[in-house]
C-alpha cells in the first residue's frame, strides 16, 4: 500500500482558517486603536481578506481528500472519518490540473458509480 496523495493536505486545509484568524486579529487591533472614528476604511481590509480567503478555500481546498493509497487494483481514499475503496475499473476519467504558477497540482477522478465520498474525487 503506497500513499499517492500529498502528506501535507491537513496544512492546506488549515491555511484559510489561519488567514481568517489573522484578519480577525487585525480587525480587533484596528478597532482597539480607534480607527473606526479616524479612518473606517482600515476596517474594510481585514473583511475583504476574510471573504477572499473563504472563497479560495471553497473553490480550491474544501473538496480535497485527506489521504489516497494505491493498493494495486483499487484505491483506498479517506476524508474526515470516512473511508472508501475505489476500484480502478470504476474510474471513468482522470485529469490533472495545476494553478497558474504550477504549484497546486491536483488529480481529479470521475467515477462510473457514486461511492461514499461522491462521484467526483480530487486530491493533491
N, C-alpha and C positions, 0 to 999 in steps of 0.2 A: 504494500500500500504506500504510494508516493504522493505527497502533497503537491498539488499543482497550482494552488491559489497563493496569493500574496500573504505572507505571515503577519503583515502589519495592517490588516484590514480593520482591526479594532482601533488603531490610531487614526486611520482615515475616517472612521465613523465618529470619532470623538472630536475631530478638528472643528466642525461647525459649532459644537457646544462650547468649545473654548473661545471661539470668535464671539459668540453670543454673550458669554460671561465677561469677556473683555469689554465689549460695547456697553454692557450694563455698568461695569465698573467705571468706565469713562463718563457715562451719563450721570452717575451718582456724584462723581468727583466734580463735574462741571456744575451740577446743582448746588453742591455744598459751597462752591466758590462764589455763588451769587450771579452766575451768568444768565439766569432767567431774566433778571432785571436789566443787566448791562447789554448782553448780546444773545438773544434767544436762538440765533442761528447755530450756535455751538451745540445745542441740544439736538439738532436735526442730524448731524453727522453720525453719532452712535446709533440712532434709529435706522438710518439708511444702511449702515454696516450690518445691523442685525437682520434686516429684511433681505438684503442680498445674500447674506450667509445662509439664511433659511432656504431660499430658492436654489442656491448652489447645492446645498445638501439634498434637497428634494429631487433635483434633476440628476445628480451625479453619484451620490453615495448611498442613499436610502435603500436602494434595491439590491445592493451587493450581497453576495453570500459570504458568510464568515469563513468557511473552510470548504475546500473541494479536494477530494483524494481520488487518485486513479487506482482502481482495484482490478485492472485487467479488462474484463468485459463489461464493467459498469463503473459509474462514478458515485462516490459517497459524498453527498452535499449536506452542509449544515448551515442553518441560520437561526440565531437565538437558541432556543431549546429544542428546536425541531431538527430532525434528521431524515433524509430520504435517499433512496438509491435510484439512480437513473441509468437504465440500460443503454449501452451505446447504440443499440438498434432502435431505441425510442427517440434518438436525436434526429430531428428533421433538417436543421440548418444551423451552421456555426459561422459566426462572423466576428471579426476583430476590429476594434476601434481604438483610436488614440485622441487626445486633445490636440490643440494647435501646436503646442511645443513638443508633443510626443511623449510626455511624461506619464500621463494617466492612461495606461493600457488596460483595456477591458476585453473579455471574451464573453460573447452572448450566445446562449444556446436556445434554440427554438425546438420544443418537444412536440412529438405527434400527439401524445395523450398527456393530459394535465396530471402532475404529481401533487404531493403535499405542499410544495412550495411554489406552485404555479406552472404555467406553460412556457413562460419566458424566464430564463435564469441568466444572471450576469455575475461575473467575478473578476477580480483584479489579479 
